[in-house]
């Protein structure tokens, strides 16, 4: 995936699951976003006993960080799905804090990748909760990436994990053991390019960043 995406879906057209339990006033204050960058607040659904919509900062903050605002410390906005279970920074979130981020398109170089029918889709991610000594909390997230399909491969060597509609609860629910996580592996292996398109856009408007 790129380091930029968009959410141009009107509120009444957002997935129903996203509007089941959302922050007060979101329906009135919600605005579409043509360019979302790392460190921006992003709309997310998480599951701590039930599916809930909230905002998080895009850029993963370690839960044991002494200073989450220290700009010298990395805040990864992507994580490789192939190694997310092994990395100390991500493994706990992979088991207990998976999330979904709605998008209407993502950018790679000077191209937008979106569904042909403009349908909103889910970027698969993980999230973290940082707590200060006085009890203040800060939630952040990053997007999982996988090997590219035929559509994205000419543009980049990575692409975002896209979670299909209908898997919202399975993806976000907490699991008891690693065996239950294996059911999510097929989702992370990639997605079919059928029904998707790439379209050239103004390169300056995206200011592309690289993946890892």
N, C-alpha and C positions, 0 to 999 in steps of 0.2 A: 504493500500500500504506500501511497504517497504521504506526505506530511500535511496534506490539505484535503478537506472534503466540504460538502455543502449539505444544507437541509432547507430546501426551498418549498417543502410541503406546507400547505395551509393547515391551521390547527384542526379544522373539522375533517381533514383528510388523513390525519395521522393515524397509525395503527390503533385499534380500539384498546389493546392491552396497555398502551402507554397512557391512556386517559382514564384508567380505572382508579388510580390513587396517585394524584399529582399535587405539587405544591399549590397552596392557596393563591389564587389570582393568576395562575399561569394561563388560563384560557383568555384572559383579557390582556395580559402583558406579552404573550408569546409573539415573536417575530420570526419570519423566515431569515435564513442566513446563507448568503451566497459564497462566503469564504470563511471556513473555520480553521484556525491554526493551533499548533501546540501552545499550551498554557491558557487557551481560551476556555471559558466554561462551556460544557457540553451537556445536552440532555441525555439522560441515561435511565435504563430500568435495571434495578437490582432486586435481590430477593433475600430478605432476612426474616423468613417465616411467611412472607407474602410478597408478591410482586409490587414494587413501588417505583414511581417515577421521581427522579431528583436531578439535581445539577452536580457535576463534578468538574474538577480541573483536568484538562487533557495533558497528561504528563505525570507518570507514576512517581509518587512520593513514598519512600520507604517508611513503613510504620515505626521503625526505630530511629528515624532521623532526629538529630538534635535540633536542627533548624531547617524546616521545610522550605524556607525562603532563601536559603543559601544558593546563590546563582552559580557557585563553583561546583556544586554537586549535580551530577546528571539526573535528568528527569525524563526517562525514556518514554516516548509516545507510541512506540511499537515494541512488541515482544515476539520472538520466533515461537510459533506453536510447537515446533519439533522439540524444543528444549525447555519449554515453560515449566514442566514438572520437575526439572532438575535444578533450575536456577534458584538459589537461596532467596533472591529478591522477589521472585514471582511464585514460587511453589505453593506457599500458603494461600495466596489469592486464587491460584488455579483450582485448589481444592474447595475453597469456601467462599470466594468472592468473584464470581464470574458475572459479567454484565453485558448488556446490549446497548448499542448506540445507534439511533436512527439516522439515516443519511439518504439523500436523493441522488448523490453522485460523489465520486472521488476523483482526484486529479493526479495525473502522472505526466510529467514534463508539460507539454502544451496540449494535453488531451484530457477530456472529461470522460469518465467511464460511468455509464448509467444504464438503467433498464430501458428497453425500447418504449414501454408504456408509462415511463416516468414514475413507476411505483416506488414507494419508500422501501428501503431494505435495512437489515440489521448488520452492523459491524460487530463481530464478536470480540469481546474484550475482557479484561480483568480489572479489578479495582482494589483500592487500599484505603484504610482509614488511619490517619495520623491523629494522635491525641496529645495535647500539651499537658504539662503538670497540673495546670489549673482547670483541666477538663474541657478546654476548647477542642473542637474536632475539625478536621479538614479531609475531605474525600477526593481522591484522584483516580485516574484510570489510564489505561493504554490499550491499544488495538492489537490483536494478535494477527500475525502474518503467516503466509504459507507459500508454497511453490506456485508460480503463475500458471494460469491456463493459457489456451491458444490466443485468447483476446488480449491479455495483458503482457504476455511474454515478449512481444516485439518492443514493448515500452519499458519494462523493468523486470528484474529477476525475483521480485517479491510482489505479493498482492495481499489485500486484507482477507481475513476469514469472514465469509458471509454466512450468517446463520439463517436457514430457511424459515419462513413463516410457519407457525405451528409448533416450533421448538423453543418458544420463549421460556416456558416453565422448566423444561428439561435442562436448558442451558444454564439458567440462573439459580436453580435450587441447590442448596447445600447437600453434599453427599456424605455417606457414612465411611466409605473406603475407596481406595484407588480402583477397585474393580468396577464400581459404578461410573467412574470417569471414562472407562474404555468405550462406553456407548457414544461419547462425544467425538472420538477420534475420526470417524468417517466424515463428520462435518468439517473438520479442520484440514482434511486432505486436499480440499479444493472444491470449486464449484464450476458447473457447466457454463460455458459462454453463450449458450442458447438463450435468446431473449435479451441479450445485452448488446450495447453498441459503444463505440468510441467516437468522439467528435472533437475536432480541432477547435481550440479556443485561443484567446489572447494570452500568450505566455506570461506577460507581465502581471496579469491578474492573479496568478497562482504562486509565483515566486517559489518554485519547487524545492523541496528538501529531499534528501536521500533516505532510503530505508537502511535497516541493518538486519 
